[in-house]
């Protein structure tokens, strides 16, 4: 969010209280929010000096009327602008001192990021990644929540850390997804080392790994050369439907009320990421589940 180059005035909009409720809520949940809030509070406390230019002009005229008959030029009121410039300088100097870079995608969004070494990261919807850019040469580590696809340049070990497991490589292409107790790693090129729970696995190109609740690891092979979601299609292989629902929610900013549904059901198939009606029809007709979209288009109620 903060380093998202598609919105260069994000911080300005925040300071001017111009963010939407969704943007503000996501920002407040960001790990660096308190850091920026302190800066804002500090700059808000700066007091601009009241400058009476007429009084100043009169004072100067009084002091110099006997010493010189030269015309006294009007005084330009510069102080408020100088103070504002100083406060802005303080903000940006502090930003530059923060070595942490964070990126956040919103509902239905993909966010492309070029890392310091030229490696590439593409975040799927409602995902967040952060890393320390100052020591990147010796510590290529990214913390990820959500899903991302990586194209890694050769170099020192490159590690993606999630709360459910980690993936380490030297140079390759792979996808990582981590949602609550769901962890999946897919290798498209090269070789990756996966750690999740008590598992340590080596995946080569065309192999995938999944661990749910740290108790049911699965492995399989595939032929795709890249993840389908980068082309606006979400794909699933025998995936518990609760995680399929999560992806629908992330892509379309909807809430799925599935209290009456057996969430142990598994789904194999796809849905488009750019057509809500078709996505719902595709998933739920396959599962034989009835659904109804609320009038505001935000809630999907399901029944067996």
Beta strands, then each sheet from edge to edge (+ up, - down):
strand 1: 100-104
strand 2: 111-114
strand 3: 120-123
strand 4: 128-132
strand 5: 140-151
strand 6: 158-162
strand 7: 165-169
strand 8: 173-179
strand 9: 182-189
strand 10: 191-196
strand 11: 199-204
strand 12: 207-212
strand 13: 218-221
strand 14: 233-240
strand 15: 255-257
strand 16: 266-272
strand 17: 290-293
strand 18: 299-303
sheet 1: 1+ 4- 5+ 3- 2+
sheet 2: 1+ 4- 5+ 6+ 7- 10+ 11-
sheet 3: 1+ 4- 5+ 8- 9+ 12- 13+
sheet 4: 14+ 16-
sheet 5: 15+ 18+ 17-
end
